[in-house]
Amino acid sequence: LRSVRQVQATDRAFAAMLEDNSVVAWGNAACGGDCSAVEDQLMGVKQVQATSSAFAAILEDGSVVTWGYPRSGGHSSSVQDQLRSVQRVQATREAFAAILEDGSVVSWGFFRSGGDSSDVQDRLRNVQEIQATGSAFAAILSDGSVVTWGDPELGGDCSAVQDQLRNVQQIQATEEAFAAILEDGSVVTWGSGYYGGESDAVQHLLRNVQQLEATSSAFAAILSDGSVVTWGNPTCGGDSSAVRPQLRNVQQLHATKGAFAAILSDLSVVTWGKAESGGDSSSVQHKLRNVQQLQATGFAFAAILED
């Protein structure tokens, strides 16, 4: 593999976009590791997106090529004639959703994971952005309202908070819940309570929110005063009480699947959450000085220092 520009992954396969805008795939064939059936179509690729076991590639002409496990989005023939002028593709675990140039949306894959948007299709107009949990999609429209579809228990049903979802600026997602920042800096959540969909206990603290970050099952918000509010699964970062005194003047938040890391204004780092996911940095704490940038995998952090 030479001249690789981007790599995407399903659970058991990889797809690499090369400098000549072609794609090479490897790994478990059923999960997208074999693209030979569509290889001749994979030219002029702009973006590759992945579900748990299928890939979708946007081509320069705005069409989409898919491969991998059919039920998880690898088979798109039922919507292929609609996939024109595609701008971006988002994915849950088993479905894809594409934003078209005219602001409409086309979805495919497993219906309960967001592959069927027919119930809300008439409302999916002027879509600006789509965010995804593991089984549901949430679309922000140009008027700041939100449309959701997919598994109703895992974020696909926002009817309980629909009237609050006005002037939405950003949406963040765990595996089973969504959180939206509104224009006034407040936050609205929905979906599985344990995964962050229930924020009543911290709602009075969620004022002037600047940034939201998420692990697989917890949210963390940076407020304008540099403090942090967390909620969701306590084990995966939803409980930050052990480090709360240190969470002052926070500039950035980063997350693995089970832990958070905060860069402070003095360029030191504070971590919390599952130790095996990067939540315990005590063994390298003395080295975490003048940190310029943090990168995260699913279960670990890496810090670039000033030197």
Sequence and secondary structure as in RCSB ss.txt:
>XXXX:A:sequence
LRSVRQVQATDRAFAAMLEDNSVVAWGNAACGGDCSAVEDQLMGVKQVQATSSAFAAILEDGSVVTWGYPRSGGH
SSSVQDQLRSVQRVQATREAFAAILEDGSVVSWGFFRSGGDSSDVQDRLRNVQEIQATGSAFAAILSDGSVVTWG
DPELGGDCSAVQDQLRNVQQIQATEEAFAAILEDGSVVTWGSGYYGGESDAVQHLLRNVQQLEATSSAFAAILSD
GSVVTWGNPTCGGDSSAVRPQLRNVQQLHATKGAFAAILSDLSVVTWGKAESGGDSSSVQHKLRNVQQLQATGFA
FAAILED
>XXXX:A:secstr
  SEEEEEE SSEEEEEETTS EEEEE GGGTT  TTTGGG  SEEEEEE SSEEEEEETTS EEEEE GGGTT 
 TTTGGG  SEEEEEE SSEEEEEETTS EEEEE GGGTT  GGGGGG  SEEEEEE SSEEEEEETTS EEEEE
 GGGTT  TTTGGG  SEEEEEE SSEEEEEETTS EEEEE GGGTT  GGGGGG  SEEEEEE SSEEEEEETT
S EEEEE GGGTT  TTTGGG  SEEEEEE SSEEEEEETTS EEEEE GGGTT  GGGGGG  SEEEEEE SS 
EEEEE  
